[in-house]
Amino acid sequence: MSRCEQKVLPVFNRTVVFSTTDFSFHGHPEPLACPEGQSRKSVSFYYYSNGRPDAERSAPHDTIFRET
């Protein structure tokens, strides 16, 4: 979490797909500031597969929030 690898503008109808592991940090480094009267909307889907490498496995958990 020492640098930004990629920024994606939240434009209407855009989809972002990426692998999620315990080390695929993502989110908003700065608090989100929406225009007056508007809010951010998002939908998340997680697809699980059989046979994940041991190096990517951890105990089950909910979202882990980290400070930069």
C-alpha positions as CSV (number, residue, x, y, z in Angstrom):
1,M,0.0,0.0,0.0
2,S,2.8,2.4,-0.8
3,R,1.6,3.6,-4.2
4,C,-1.3,3.7,-6.6
5,E,-1.1,1.1,-9.3
6,Q,-4.2,2.1,-11.3
7,K,-6.9,4.7,-11.2
8,V,-10.3,4.0,-12.8
9,L,-12.8,6.8,-13.3
10,P,-16.3,5.9,-12.1
11,V,-18.2,6.6,-15.3
12,F,-21.7,5.4,-16.0
13,N,-21.9,1.7,-17.0
14,R,-18.2,0.9,-16.4
15,T,-17.2,-2.5,-15.1
16,V,-13.9,-3.2,-13.4
17,V,-12.8,-6.9,-12.9
18,F,-9.8,-7.9,-10.9
19,S,-8.5,-10.7,-8.8
20,T,-9.1,-10.4,-5.1
21,T,-6.7,-11.9,-2.6
22,D,-5.5,-10.8,0.9
23,F,-2.9,-8.6,-1.0
24,S,-5.1,-7.0,-3.7
25,F,-5.7,-3.8,-1.8
26,H,-8.3,-1.5,-3.5
27,G,-10.5,1.4,-2.5
28,H,-10.6,5.1,-2.0
29,P,-7.4,6.6,-0.5
30,E,-9.2,9.9,0.0
31,P,-12.8,10.3,1.3
32,L,-15.2,10.2,-1.6
33,A,-16.8,13.7,-2.3
34,C,-20.0,13.4,-4.4
35,P,-21.7,16.5,-5.9
36,E,-24.6,17.8,-3.8
37,G,-27.7,15.6,-4.2
38,Q,-25.8,12.6,-5.7
39,S,-24.3,9.5,-4.3
40,R,-22.0,6.7,-5.3
41,K,-23.7,3.4,-6.4
42,S,-21.9,0.2,-6.9
43,V,-22.6,-3.5,-7.2
44,S,-20.1,-6.2,-6.2
45,F,-20.0,-9.8,-7.3
46,Y,-17.5,-12.4,-6.1
47,Y,-16.8,-15.6,-8.0
48,Y,-15.1,-18.4,-6.1
49,S,-13.1,-21.1,-7.7
50,N,-11.7,-24.4,-6.6
51,G,-8.0,-24.9,-6.3
52,R,-6.6,-21.5,-5.2
53,P,-2.9,-21.6,-4.6
54,D,-1.8,-22.0,-1.0
55,A,0.1,-18.7,-1.1
56,E,-3.3,-16.9,-1.7
57,R,-5.3,-18.7,1.0
58,S,-6.1,-17.4,4.4
59,A,-8.7,-17.9,7.1
60,P,-12.2,-16.8,6.1
61,H,-12.9,-13.1,7.1
62,D,-15.0,-10.1,6.2
63,T,-13.6,-6.9,4.7
64,I,-10.3,-5.8,6.3
65,F,-9.9,-2.0,6.4
66,R,-6.4,-0.7,6.4
67,E,-5.0,2.8,6.8
68,T,-2.5,4.0,4.2
